[in-house]
Amino acid sequence: MQLHELKTKSRIRKKTRVGRGGKRGKTSGSGNKGQKARGTPRPEIRDVIKRIPKNRGYRFKSIKTKPRAVNIKVINEKFNDGEVVSPETLFAKKIINSKYGDTLKIKILSDGEIYKKIIVDNCLVSEKASEKIKKAGGEIREIKHNEANLARIKTARLREAGILSGKKINVQTKSKQEVKKVKVVKQKIK
């Protein structure tokens, strides 16, 4: 055996130092050049943060349920003289609809004209709307949004929607003011 006849068991491979990482040779699956080829791209949230103005404070979606707006022109069309406009009647006449009965407050706005004498009960009313209602000879009663009233309205709506079927919801019927009055009366008796 001569020197030139010697052979290795496995072929000698020269290591190619390209790409670094991955098993795909030259660019290791990162493509050519650019931010993504050179390192990790910056997080997307950083772009979102940069778009937010540098004003003080922050914006958020309010948790409070905003009142549903009902215009006077709609009330003029749907109601007759002397009828009571309340959340229950508005819901019964399908002027307002609520999927799960969550909207309990209603505000009457002044868009349009009213010529009928109506009684507004348990509704918020804008200044111009109240002027128009009073000018037509209508009446605006105070808002009585206590827990029992709100629960009653909500259960009525849920039954109407077919979600509740004859079930009663137990709600404390006494408001805070009623409880205070009872305590005062008990103290006077003693």
N, CA, C and O atoms as a DFTB+ gen file, in Angstrom:
760 C
 N C O
     1  1       0.852      -1.186       0.000
     2  2       0.000       0.000       0.000
     3  2       0.889       1.237       0.000
     4  3       1.825       1.365       0.789
     5  1       0.557       2.140      -0.915
     6  2       1.315       3.366      -1.033
     7  2       0.541       4.522      -0.369
     8  3      -0.652       4.402      -0.088
     9  1       1.219       5.604      -0.133
    10  2       0.588       6.775       0.513
    11  2      -0.590       7.324      -0.278
    12  3      -1.606       7.734       0.283
    13  1      -0.428       7.321      -1.579
    14  2      -1.516       7.887      -2.408
    15  2      -2.749       6.989      -2.453
    16  3      -3.811       7.402      -2.919
    17  1      -2.601       5.763      -1.966
    18  2      -3.728       4.844      -1.966
    19  2      -4.557       4.906      -0.669
    20  3      -5.618       4.287      -0.584
    21  1      -4.082       5.640       0.320
    22  2      -4.818       5.765       1.593
    23  2      -6.116       6.552       1.405
    24  3      -6.147       7.558       0.696
    25  1      -7.173       6.084       2.042
    26  2      -8.470       6.767       1.973
    27  2      -9.071       6.869       3.371
    28  3      -8.850       5.991       4.205
    29  1      -9.826       7.927       3.631
    30  2     -10.494       8.081       4.934
    31  2     -11.802       7.286       4.930
    32  3     -12.361       6.981       3.877
    33  1     -12.281       6.954       6.160
    34  2     -13.544       6.229       6.257
    35  2     -14.710       7.119       5.808
    36  3     -15.581       6.676       5.060
    37  1     -14.722       8.378       6.270
    38  2     -15.789       9.315       5.874
    39  2     -15.174      10.477       5.127
    40  3     -14.006      10.819       5.316
    41  1     -15.977      11.069       4.283
    42  2     -15.513      12.165       3.454
    43  2     -15.227      13.399       4.315
    44  3     -16.010      13.681       5.222
    45  1     -14.180      14.121       4.085
    46  2     -13.864      15.330       4.856
    47  2     -14.712      16.476       4.325
    48  3     -14.686      16.792       3.136
    49  1     -15.465      17.090       5.232
    50  2     -16.300      18.225       4.831
    51  2     -15.742      19.487       5.445
    52  3     -15.426      19.524       6.634
    53  1     -15.623      20.500       4.648
    54  2     -15.144      21.789       5.130
    55  2     -16.347      22.544       5.689
    56  3     -17.366      22.665       5.008
    57  1     -16.246      23.057       6.930
    58  2     -17.365      23.779       7.529
    59  2     -17.525      25.139       6.861
    60  3     -16.572      25.909       6.748
    61  1     -18.742      25.416       6.424
    62  2     -19.014      26.734       5.861
    63  2     -19.600      27.591       6.981
    64  3     -20.669      27.266       7.499
    65  1     -18.932      28.668       7.365
    66  2     -19.397      29.522       8.466
    67  2     -20.315      30.607       7.917
    68  3     -19.942      31.776       7.816
    69  1     -21.492      30.197       7.574
    70  2     -22.446      31.157       7.017
    71  2     -23.738      31.097       7.818
    72  3     -24.091      30.049       8.359
    73  1     -24.424      32.192       7.891
    74  2     -25.760      32.207       8.472
    75  2     -25.821      32.145       9.980
    76  3     -26.566      32.912      10.589
    77  1     -25.068      31.264      10.602
    78  2     -25.071      31.060      12.051
    79  2     -26.461      30.710      12.575
    80  3     -27.278      31.606      12.786
    81  1     -26.729      29.503      12.774
    82  2     -28.021      29.086      13.293
    83  2     -28.897      28.576      12.183
    84  3     -28.833      29.078      11.061
    85  1     -29.709      27.593      12.472
    86  2     -30.561      27.023      11.439
    87  2     -29.778      26.042      10.593
    88  3     -28.564      25.910      10.749
    89  1     -30.451      25.370       9.718
    90  2     -29.792      24.347       8.898
    91  2     -29.985      24.652       7.426
    92  3     -30.105      23.738       6.611
    93  1     -30.016      25.914       7.084
    94  2     -30.365      26.234       5.714
    95  2     -29.257      26.984       4.975
    96  3     -29.521      27.701       4.010
    97  1     -28.009      26.812       5.438
    98  2     -26.909      27.398       4.680
    99  2     -26.826      28.895       4.770
   100  3     -27.086      29.483       5.820
   101  1     -26.465      29.512       3.673
   102  2     -26.144      30.938       3.560
   103  2     -26.864      31.868       4.544
   104  3     -26.224      32.412       5.444
   105  1     -28.161      32.057       4.395
   106  2     -28.855      33.046       5.236
   107  2     -29.678      32.422       6.352
   108  3     -30.367      33.136       7.081
   109  1     -29.621      31.110       6.498
   110  2     -30.335      30.386       7.554
   111  2     -31.821      30.683       7.582
   112  3     -32.405      30.772       8.662
   113  1     -32.436      30.836       6.455
   114  2     -33.882      31.042       6.379
   115  2     -34.338      32.434       6.732
   116  3     -35.538      32.670       6.872
   117  1     -33.390      33.389       6.884
   118  2     -33.768      34.764       7.247
   119  2     -33.911      35.681       6.045
   120  3     -34.232      36.859       6.207
   121  1     -33.684      35.178       4.864
   122  2     -33.816      36.022       3.680
   123  2     -32.637      36.956       3.529
   124  3     -31.594      36.743       4.147
   125  1     -32.785      37.982       2.721
   126  2     -31.687      38.900       2.461
   127  2     -31.865      40.230       3.182
   128  3     -32.883      40.904       3.027
   129  1     -30.884      40.586       3.952
   130  2     -30.768      41.913       4.573
   131  2     -32.006      42.368       5.355
   132  3     -32.977      41.623       5.485
   133  1     -31.961      43.537       5.847
   134  2     -33.103      44.128       6.545
   135  2     -33.145      43.783       8.027
   136  3     -32.350      42.992       8.534
   137  1     -34.107      44.409       8.699
   138  2     -34.252      44.275      10.146
   139  2     -34.471      42.822      10.583
   140  3     -33.905      42.381      11.583
   141  1     -35.282      42.089       9.840
   142  2     -35.618      40.726      10.214
   143  2     -34.448      39.772      10.011
   144  3     -34.379      38.742      10.682
   145  1     -33.531      40.085       9.112
   146  2     -32.376      39.231       8.869
   147  2     -31.295      39.457       9.920
   148  3     -30.541      38.545      10.257
   149  1     -31.230      40.682      10.432
   150  2     -30.111      41.036      11.311
   151  2     -30.358      40.696      12.771
   152  3     -29.408      40.420      13.503
   153  1     -31.578      40.709      13.202
   154  2     -31.854      40.412      14.616
   155  2     -33.353      40.318      14.833
   156  3     -34.125      40.224      13.879
   157  1     -33.762      40.344      16.106
   158  2     -35.192      40.251      16.399
   159  2     -35.856      41.591      16.123
   160  3     -35.356      42.623      16.569
   161  1     -36.974      41.600      15.397
   162  2     -37.650      42.867      15.126
   163  2     -38.284      43.424      16.408
   164  3     -38.604      42.675      17.331
   165  1     -38.456      44.734      16.447
   166  2     -39.011      45.327      17.663
   167  2     -40.474      44.917      17.823
   168  3     -41.164      44.704      16.826
   169  1     -40.955      44.802      19.055
   170  2     -42.323      44.337      19.278
   171  2     -43.354      45.280      18.669
   172  3     -43.156      46.494      18.620
   173  1     -44.445      44.705      18.213
   174  2     -45.496      45.489      17.555
   175  2     -46.142      46.482      18.513
   176  3     -46.575      47.561      18.110
   177  1     -46.201      46.098      19.791
   178  2     -46.850      46.964      20.790
   179  2     -46.126      48.304      20.909
   180  3     -46.729      49.311      21.279
   181  1     -44.835      48.310      20.594
   182  2     -44.069      49.557      20.693
   183  2     -44.579      50.587      19.677
   184  3     -44.625      51.783      19.964
   185  1     -44.958      50.108      18.491
   186  2     -45.521      51.017      17.482
   187  2     -46.845      51.586      17.951
   188  3     -47.146      52.761      17.742
   189  1     -47.636      50.725      18.595
   190  2     -48.938      51.163      19.106
   191  2     -48.741      52.222      20.183
   192  3     -49.445      53.232      20.210
   193  1     -47.771      51.984      21.078
   194  2     -47.495      52.933      22.162
   195  2     -47.029      54.264      21.590
   196  3     -47.397      55.325      22.094
   197  1     -46.219      54.208      20.536
   198  2     -45.710      55.454      19.946
   199  2     -46.808      56.279      19.298
   200  3     -46.685      57.501      19.202
   201  1     -47.889      55.628      18.848
   202  2     -48.983      56.361      18.207
   203  2     -49.875      57.075      19.219
   204  3     -50.588      58.014      18.864
   205  1     -49.839      56.632      20.486
   206  2     -50.669      57.261      21.524
   207  2     -50.118      58.649      21.810
   208  3     -48.912      58.796      22.009
   209  1     -50.973      59.676      21.837
   210  2     -50.484      61.027      22.113
   211  2     -49.911      61.143      23.518
   212  3     -50.286      60.394      24.420
   213  1     -48.994      62.096      23.692
   214  2     -48.301      62.227      24.970
   215  2     -49.055      63.122      25.957
   216  3     -48.450      63.721      26.847
   217  1     -50.368      63.209      25.795
   218  2     -51.153      64.029      26.721
   219  2     -51.222      63.359      28.078
   220  3     -51.046      62.147      28.200
   221  1     -51.477      64.157      29.087
   222  2     -51.618      63.588      30.425
   223  2     -52.933      62.845      30.548
   224  3     -53.856      63.053      29.760
   225  1     -53.008      61.983      31.537
   226  2     -54.241      61.225      31.749
   227  2     -54.345      60.093      30.754
   228  3     -53.390      59.792      30.039
   229  1     -55.517      59.462      30.711
   230  2     -55.731      58.362      29.788
   231  2     -57.186      58.291      29.421
   232  3     -58.050      58.795      30.139
   233  1     -57.452      57.665      28.300
   234  2     -58.834      57.501      27.856
   235  2     -59.284      56.091      28.201
   236  3     -58.492      55.152      28.113
   237  1     -60.512      55.933      28.581
   238  2     -61.050      54.621      28.870
   239  2     -62.531      54.600      28.553
   240  3     -63.191      55.638      28.517
   241  1     -63.034      53.415      28.327
   242  2     -64.455      53.258      28.058
   243  2     -65.179      53.217      29.395
   244  3     -64.839      52.421      30.270
   245  1     -66.154      54.060      29.543
   246  2     -66.861      54.166      30.810
   247  2     -67.620      52.888      31.121
   248  3     -68.185      52.249      30.233
   249  1     -67.622      52.524      32.410
   250  2     -68.314      51.324      32.856
   251  2     -69.804      51.609      33.011
   252  3     -70.638      50.720      32.837
   253  1     -70.131      52.857      33.338
   254  2     -71.525      53.217      33.579
   255  2     -72.349      53.038      32.304
   256  3     -71.890      53.324      31.198
   257  1     -73.572      52.558      32.493
   258  2     -74.450      52.418      31.341
   259  2     -75.047      53.775      31.005
   260  3     -75.662      54.425      31.850
   261  1     -74.860      54.186      29.784
   262  2     -75.381      55.483      29.362
   263  2     -76.871      55.354      29.074
   264  3     -77.335      54.305      28.626
   265  1     -77.626      56.438      29.337
   266  2     -79.064      56.345      29.074
   267  2     -79.360      56.239      27.579
   268  3     -78.641      56.797      26.751
   269  1     -80.430      55.516      27.250
   270  2     -80.876      55.407      25.866
   271  2     -81.558      56.704      25.465
   272  3     -82.344      57.258      26.233
   273  1     -81.265      57.188      24.276
   274  2     -81.848      58.442      23.795
   275  2     -83.124      58.159      23.010
   276  3     -83.157      57.294      22.135
   277  1     -84.180      58.912      23.346
   278  2     -85.446      58.828      22.619
   279  2     -85.839      60.251      22.250
   280  3     -85.887      61.124      23.117
   281  1     -86.120      60.494      20.978
   282  2     -86.472      61.839      20.529
   283  2     -87.964      62.113      20.704
   284  3     -88.793      61.202      20.710
   285  1     -88.274      63.409      20.847
   286  2     -89.662      63.839      21.058
   287  2     -90.544      63.483      19.865
   288  3     -91.715      63.147      20.043
   289  1     -89.999      63.552      18.656
   290  2     -90.818      63.266      17.466
   291  2     -91.337      61.833      17.478
   292  3     -92.448      61.570      17.016
   293  1     -90.534      60.901      18.006
   294  2     -90.955      59.499      18.103
   295  2     -92.085      59.362      19.120
   296  3     -93.056      58.642      18.891
   297  1     -91.947      60.060      20.241
   298  2     -92.987      60.027      21.283
   299  2     -94.286      60.631      20.746
   300  3     -95.373      60.132      21.038
   301  1     -94.172      61.696      19.969
   302  2     -95.351      62.349      19.377
   303  2     -96.100      61.400      18.435
   304  3     -97.329      61.428      18.366
   305  1     -95.350      60.558      17.708
   306  2     -95.966      59.610      16.772
   307  2     -96.626      58.428      17.495
   308  3     -97.721      58.007      17.123
   309  1     -95.964      57.897      18.521
   310  2     -96.390      56.634      19.138
   311  2     -97.375      56.789      20.302
   312  3     -98.129      55.859      20.588
   313  1     -97.383      57.957      20.986
   314  2     -98.222      58.128      22.171
   315  2     -99.411      59.044      21.897
   316  3     -99.358      59.916      21.030
   317  1    -100.491      58.826      22.661
   318  2    -101.692      59.654      22.569
   319  2    -101.719      60.652      23.724
   320  3    -100.861      60.615      24.605
   321  1    -102.722      61.554      23.712
   322  2    -102.878      62.535      24.789
   323  2    -103.097      61.838      26.126
   324  3    -103.856      60.873      26.223
   325  1    -102.414      62.346      27.161
   326  2    -102.614      61.848      28.523
   327  2    -101.899      60.553      28.855
   328  3    -101.986      60.087      29.991
   329  1    -101.200      59.960      27.909
   330  2    -100.486      58.713      28.184
   331  2     -99.189      58.992      28.947
   332  3     -98.595      60.065      28.839
   333  1     -98.771      57.983      29.724
   334  2     -97.542      58.097      30.518
   335  2     -96.375      57.540      29.710
   336  3     -96.432      56.427      29.187
   337  1     -95.317      58.343      29.621
   338  2     -94.092      57.901      28.947
   339  2     -93.106      57.482      30.039
   340  3     -92.613      58.321      30.794
   341  1     -92.827      56.200      30.116
   342  2     -91.891      55.662      31.106
   343  2     -91.072      54.562      30.426
   344  3     -91.412      54.142      29.319
   345  1     -90.000      54.090      31.068
   346  2     -89.219      53.008      30.455
   347  2     -90.062      51.782      30.101
   348  3     -89.831      51.138      29.077
   349  1     -91.056      51.459      30.967
   350  2     -91.906      50.289      30.713
   351  2     -92.746      50.478      29.459
   352  3     -92.832      49.579      28.622
   353  1     -93.378      51.670      29.325
   354  2     -94.244      51.912      28.164
   355  2     -93.433      52.003      26.869
   356  3     -93.876      51.547      25.815
   357  1     -92.249      52.594      26.964
   358  2     -91.374      52.679      25.787
   359  2     -90.943      51.280      25.341
   360  3     -90.856      50.995      24.146
   361  1     -90.676      50.420      26.313
   362  2     -90.277      49.049      25.986
   363  2     -91.466      48.263      25.428
   364  3     -91.316      47.469      24.499
   365  1     -92.654      48.496      26.011
   366  2     -93.859      47.787      25.556
   367  2     -94.218      48.171      24.119
   368  3     -94.668      47.333      23.338
   369  1     -94.013      49.460      23.777
   370  2     -94.336      49.925      22.423
   371  2     -93.185      49.704      21.438
   372  3     -93.243      50.131      20.285
   373  1     -92.144      49.029      21.918
   374  2     -90.966      48.677      21.108
   375  2     -90.258      49.892      20.510
   376  3     -89.725      49.835      19.402
   377  1     -90.262      50.990      21.264
   378  2     -89.501      52.173      20.851
   379  2     -88.038      51.966      21.235
   380  3     -87.125      52.313      20.485
   381  1     -87.842      51.397      22.410
   382  2     -86.484      50.999      22.803
   383  2     -86.457      49.487      22.888
   384  3     -87.464      48.850      23.198
   385  1     -85.295      48.918      22.608
   386  2     -85.139      47.481      22.796
   387  2     -83.800      47.237      23.457
   388  3     -82.825      47.941      23.196
   389  1     -83.764      46.251      24.301
   390  2     -82.558      45.934      25.026
   391  2     -82.412      44.430      25.031
   392  3     -83.333      43.719      25.435
   393  1     -81.283      43.937      24.593
   394  2     -81.113      42.495      24.422
   395  2     -81.278      41.743      25.734
   396  3     -81.982      40.735      25.793
   397  1     -80.630      42.230      26.780
   398  2     -80.718      41.547      28.062
   399  2     -81.310      42.432      29.154
   400  3     -81.180      42.123      30.338
   401  1     -81.953      43.519      28.773
   402  2     -82.592      44.392      29.761
   403  2     -81.598      45.184      30.580
   404  3     -81.891      45.558      31.716
   405  1     -80.411      45.449      30.019
   406  2     -79.386      46.131      30.799
   407  2     -79.563      47.644      30.837
   408  3     -79.144      48.287      31.799
   409  1     -80.176      48.224      29.811
   410  2     -80.359      49.668      29.780
   411  2     -81.634      50.011      30.522
   412  3     -82.732      49.656      30.091
   413  1     -81.483      50.699      31.634
   414  2     -82.631      51.010      32.473
   415  2     -82.944      52.497      32.489
   416  3     -84.039      52.893      32.886
   417  1     -82.008      53.316      32.068
   418  2     -82.230      54.752      32.065
   419  2     -82.503      55.229      30.643
   420  3     -81.886      54.771      29.682
   421  1     -83.444      56.158      30.539
   422  2     -83.816      56.697      29.230
   423  2     -83.766      58.208      29.303
   424  3     -84.191      58.806      30.292
   425  1     -83.246      58.823      28.255
   426  2     -83.214      60.284      28.193
   427  2     -84.003      60.734      26.981
   428  3     -83.798      60.244      25.870
   429  1     -84.917      61.684      27.212
   430  2     -85.737      62.216      26.125
   431  2     -85.042      63.467      25.604
   432  3     -84.741      64.393      26.358
   433  1     -84.793      63.473      24.287
   434  2     -84.100      64.587      23.638
   435  2     -85.079      65.415      22.814
   436  3     -86.195      64.979      22.530
   437  1     -84.645      66.618      22.433
   438  2     -85.574      67.602      21.862
   439  2     -85.674      67.602      20.340
   440  3     -86.164      68.576      19.769
   441  1     -85.232      66.559      19.673
   442  2     -85.295      66.526      18.216
   443  2     -86.751      66.343      17.766
   444  3     -87.385      65.343      18.104
   445  1     -87.268      67.291      17.019
   446  2     -88.655      67.239      16.550
   447  2     -89.577      68.102      17.394
   448  3     -89.131      68.848      18.265
   449  1     -90.862      67.988      17.121
   450  2     -91.881      68.778      17.848
   451  2     -92.883      67.834      18.505
   452  3     -93.052      66.690      18.083
   453  1     -93.544      68.338      19.550
   454  2     -94.573      67.558      20.237
   455  2     -95.815      68.432      20.402
   456  3     -95.728      69.605      20.763
   457  1     -96.969      67.828      20.127
   458  2     -98.232      68.571      20.204
   459  2     -99.210      67.896      21.159
   460  3    -100.341      68.361      21.302
   461  1     -98.810      66.825      21.807
   462  2     -99.705      66.071      22.683
   463  2     -99.315      66.269      24.138
   464  3     -98.143      66.453      24.467
   465  1    -100.338      66.227      25.014
   466  2    -100.094      66.340      26.447
   467  2     -99.717      64.951      26.966
   468  3    -100.549      64.046      27.033
   469  1     -98.449      64.811      27.328
   470  2     -97.972      63.523      27.843
   471  2     -97.424      63.703      29.250
   472  3     -97.087      64.814      29.662
   473  1     -97.339      62.604      29.977
   474  2     -96.760      62.614      31.322
   475  2     -95.479      61.782      31.263
   476  3     -95.512      60.583      30.984
   477  1     -94.355      62.438      31.531
   478  2     -93.056      61.755      31.497
   479  2     -92.728      61.289      32.910
   480  3     -92.708      62.083      33.851
   481  1     -92.470      59.989      33.043
   482  2     -92.210      59.415      34.362
   483  2     -90.951      58.552      34.301
   484  3     -90.781      57.758      33.376
   485  1     -90.070      58.711      35.292
   486  2     -88.845      57.905      35.402
   487  2     -87.916      58.022      34.199
   488  3     -87.244      57.052      33.848
   489  1     -87.866      59.182      33.564
   490  2     -86.971      59.391      32.422
   491  2     -86.186      60.682      32.624
   492  3     -86.694      61.659      33.175
   493  1     -84.943      60.663      32.168
   494  2     -84.165      61.902      32.136
   495  2     -84.653      62.713      30.943
   496  3     -84.992      62.150      29.902
   497  1     -84.688      64.041      31.096
   498  2     -85.197      64.900      30.020
   499  2     -84.228      66.053      29.833
   500  3     -83.797      66.671      30.807
   501  1     -83.880      66.347      28.575
   502  2     -83.009      67.495      28.301
   503  2     -83.800      68.792      28.511
   504  3     -85.031      68.783      28.525
   505  1     -83.079      69.903      28.673
   506  2     -83.723      71.197      28.959
   507  2     -84.692      71.605      27.853
   508  3     -85.832      71.981      28.127
   509  1     -84.236      71.529      26.608
   510  2     -85.091      71.927      25.481
   511  2     -86.313      71.022      25.361
   512  3     -87.415      71.482      25.061
   513  1     -86.102      69.723      25.602
   514  2     -87.218      68.781      25.532
   515  2     -88.246      69.075      26.624
   516  3     -89.451      69.005      26.382
   517  1     -87.768      69.403      27.822
   518  2     -88.695      69.713      28.914
   519  2     -89.491      70.981      28.616
   520  3     -90.673      71.069      28.946
   521  1     -88.840      71.959      27.992
   522  2     -89.543      73.189      27.590
   523  2     -90.653      72.861      26.581
   524  3     -91.775      73.352      26.703
   525  1     -90.328      72.029      25.587
   526  2     -91.310      71.663      24.552
   527  2     -92.482      70.877      25.145
   528  3     -93.634      71.092      24.768
   529  1     -92.181      69.965      26.074
   530  2     -93.235      69.150      26.693
   531  2     -94.166      70.031      27.523
   532  3     -95.388      69.898      27.456
   533  1     -93.573      70.928      28.304
   534  2     -94.385      71.833      29.142
   535  2     -95.188      72.816      28.293
   536  3     -96.310      73.176      28.647
   537  1     -94.610      73.246      27.176
   538  2     -95.303      74.168      26.264
   539  2     -96.542      73.490      25.655
   540  3     -97.569      74.133      25.439
   541  1     -96.426      72.171      25.382
   542  2     -97.550      71.415      24.812
   543  2     -98.595      71.052      25.874
   544  3     -99.654      70.515      25.550
   545  1     -98.287      71.349      27.148
   546  2     -99.229      71.055      28.242
   547  2     -98.930      69.745      28.942
   548  3     -99.778      69.218      29.662
   549  1     -97.740      69.215      28.740
   550  2     -97.361      67.947      29.364
   551  2     -96.821      68.144      30.771
   552  3     -96.736      69.263      31.276
   553  1     -96.463      67.036      31.384
   554  2     -95.993      67.046      32.768
   555  2     -94.765      66.151      32.897
   556  3     -94.692      65.095      32.269
   557  1     -93.798      66.576      33.716
   558  2     -92.589      65.775      33.942
   559  2     -92.515      65.442      35.426
   560  3     -92.455      66.334      36.272
   561  1     -92.520      64.157      35.728
   562  2     -92.429      63.700      37.119
   563  2     -90.976      63.399      37.470
   564  3     -90.114      63.284      36.600
   565  1     -90.735      63.277      38.769
   566  2     -89.371      63.012      39.242
   567  2     -88.918      61.605      38.864
   568  3     -89.724      60.705      38.624
   569  1     -87.585      61.452      38.820
   570  2     -87.001      60.146      38.521
   571  2     -86.931      59.352      39.821
   572  3     -86.438      59.848      40.833
   573  1     -87.418      58.136      39.787
   574  2     -87.391      57.269      40.976
   575  2     -86.663      55.989      40.623
   576  3     -87.278      54.936      40.456
   577  1     -85.338      56.087      40.509
   578  2     -84.556      54.896      40.167
   579  2     -84.041      54.232      41.440
   580  3     -82.845      54.301      41.721
   581  1     -84.907      53.594      42.213
   582  2     -84.401      52.821      43.344
   583  2     -84.215      51.369      42.916
   584  3     -84.596      50.986      41.810
   585  1     -83.633      50.578      43.789
   586  2     -83.253      49.205      43.431
   587  2     -84.457      48.350      43.023
   588  3     -84.402      47.594      42.053
   589  1     -85.534      48.489      43.782
   590  2     -86.712      47.653      43.503
   591  2     -87.315      47.986      42.140
   592  3     -87.722      47.094      41.395
   593  1     -87.368      49.291      41.820
   594  2     -87.936      49.737      40.548
   595  2     -87.082      49.244      39.377
   596  3     -87.601      48.760      38.371
   597  1     -85.774      49.378      39.529
   598  2     -84.865      48.929      38.467
   599  2     -84.974      47.417      38.268
   600  3     -84.975      46.938      37.134
   601  1     -85.067      46.667      39.365
   602  2     -85.186      45.207      39.270
   603  2     -86.500      44.820      38.595
   604  3     -86.543      43.879      37.802
   605  1     -87.575      45.551      38.915
   606  2     -88.883      45.265      38.334
   607  2     -88.846      45.479      36.817
   608  3     -89.349      44.664      36.044
   609  1     -88.238      46.594      36.416
   610  2     -88.124      46.904      34.983
   611  2     -87.285      45.831      34.290
   612  3     -87.636      45.354      33.210
   613  1     -86.176      45.459      34.925
   614  2     -85.268      44.484      34.327
   615  2     -85.945      43.120      34.161
   616  3     -85.814      42.482      33.117
   617  1     -86.672      42.676      35.199
   618  2     -87.355      41.378      35.099
   619  2     -88.442      41.406      34.035
   620  3     -88.646      40.425      33.320
   621  1     -89.148      42.546      33.932
   622  2     -90.186      42.675      32.900
   623  2     -89.566      42.550      31.511
   624  3     -90.134      41.908      30.628
   625  1     -88.413      43.158      31.324
   626  2     -87.733      43.109      30.025
   627  2     -87.227      41.707      29.717
   628  3     -87.327      41.229      28.587
   629  1     -86.682      41.058      30.742
   630  2     -86.169      39.708      30.534
   631  2     -87.298      38.738      30.191
   632  3     -87.128      37.854      29.352
   633  1     -88.454      38.907      30.844
   634  2     -89.604      38.057      30.531
   635  2     -90.082      38.316      29.110
   636  3     -90.431      37.392      28.375
   637  1     -90.090      39.611      28.737
   638  2     -90.523      40.006      27.395
   639  2     -89.620      39.365      26.337
   640  3     -90.082      38.908      25.291
   641  1     -88.307      39.345      26.646
   642  2     -87.335      38.785      25.703
   643  2     -87.360      37.259      25.696
   644  3     -86.773      36.633      24.813
   645  1     -88.043      36.652      26.686
   646  2     -88.134      35.197      26.735
   647  2     -86.972      34.540      27.451
   648  3     -86.810      33.321      27.393
   649  1     -86.151      35.355      28.136
   650  2     -85.006      34.812      28.864
   651  2     -85.476      34.248      30.203
   652  3     -85.051      33.169      30.617
   653  1     -86.354      34.988      30.871
   654  2     -86.924      34.513      32.146
   655  2     -88.303      33.918      31.879
   656  3     -89.051      34.401      31.029
   657  1     -88.619      32.875      32.612
   658  2     -89.958      32.304      32.450
   659  2     -90.594      32.122      33.823
   660  3     -90.486      31.057      34.431
   661  1     -91.259      33.170      34.307
   662  2     -91.994      33.101      35.564
   663  2     -91.135      33.060      36.812
   664  3     -91.669      32.870      37.905
   665  1     -89.825      33.230      36.695
   666  2     -88.950      33.220      37.867
   667  2     -88.980      34.588      38.525
   668  3     -89.072      35.617      37.856
   669  1     -88.901      34.580      39.839
   670  2     -88.868      35.842      40.576
   671  2     -87.448      36.123      41.021
   672  3     -86.739      35.230      41.485
   673  1     -87.041      37.373      40.875
   674  2     -85.720      37.774      41.343
   675  2     -85.910      38.475      42.678
   676  3     -86.644      39.459      42.771
   677  1     -85.247      37.969      43.714
   678  2     -85.361      38.586      45.036
   679  2     -84.441      39.784      45.125
   680  3     -83.224      39.654      44.997
   681  1     -85.016      40.937      45.343
   682  2     -84.251      42.172      45.472
   683  2     -84.740      42.880      46.716
   684  3     -85.932      42.877      47.023
   685  1     -83.804      43.487      47.429
   686  2     -84.180      44.228      48.630
   687  2     -85.054      45.409      48.214
   688  3     -84.606      46.291      47.481
   689  1     -86.295      45.423      48.682
   690  2     -87.247      46.430      48.213
   691  2     -87.073      47.773      48.897
   692  3     -87.511      48.796      48.370
   693  1     -86.441      47.787      50.060
   694  2     -86.279      49.045      50.772
   695  2     -85.045      49.775      50.253
   696  3     -83.963      49.198      50.142
   697  1     -85.227      51.053      49.940
   698  2     -84.084      51.851      49.531
   699  2     -83.369      52.356      50.779
   700  3     -83.873      52.170      51.886
   701  1     -82.223      52.981      50.631
   702  2     -81.442      53.477      51.766
   703  2     -82.218      54.525      52.562
   704  3     -82.155      54.548      53.791
   705  1     -82.950      55.395      51.857
   706  2     -83.732      56.433      52.522
   707  2     -84.838      55.818      53.369
   708  3     -85.088      56.275      54.484
   709  1     -85.504      54.784      52.853
   710  2     -86.567      54.116      53.603
   711  2     -86.010      53.464      54.863
   712  3     -86.644      53.508      55.917
   713  1     -84.831      52.860      54.759
   714  2     -84.194      52.223      55.915
   715  2     -83.871      53.268      56.974
   716  3     -84.088      53.028      58.162
   717  1     -83.345      54.445      56.554
   718  2     -83.024      55.522      57.490
   719  2     -84.285      56.014      58.198
   720  3     -84.262      56.261      59.404
   721  1     -85.388      56.157      57.453
   722  2     -86.654      56.610      58.036
   723  2     -87.138      55.631      59.097
   724  3     -87.600      56.042      60.162
   725  1     -87.030      54.330      58.806
   726  2     -87.451      53.306      59.750
   727  2     -86.618      53.381      61.029
   728  3     -87.159      53.264      62.129
   729  1     -85.287      53.578      60.889
   730  2     -84.411      53.680      62.052
   731  2     -84.761      54.886      62.902
   732  3     -84.779      54.798      64.129
   733  1     -85.041      56.019      62.257
   734  2     -85.401      57.251      62.966
   735  2     -86.697      57.041      63.733
   736  3     -86.798      57.450      64.889
   737  1     -87.683      56.416      63.119
   738  2     -88.979      56.155      63.756
   739  2     -88.794      55.230      64.963
   740  3     -89.394      55.467      66.011
   741  1     -87.977      54.184      64.835
   742  2     -87.706      53.255      65.934
   743  2     -87.035      53.963      67.110
   744  3     -87.334      53.671      68.268
   745  1     -86.115      54.906      66.804
   746  2     -85.427      55.648      67.868
   747  2     -86.407      56.558      68.612
   748  3     -86.328      56.697      69.833
   749  1     -87.319      57.169      67.881
   750  2     -88.323      58.050      68.496
   751  2     -89.270      57.277      69.402
   752  3     -89.689      57.783      70.443
   753  1     -89.609      56.052      69.008
   754  2     -90.521      55.218      69.800
   755  2     -89.869      54.825      71.124
   756  3     -90.528      54.822      72.165
   757  1     -88.584      54.495      71.087
   758  2     -87.854      54.094      72.293
   759  2     -87.739      55.295      73.220
   760  3     -87.159      55.188      74.300
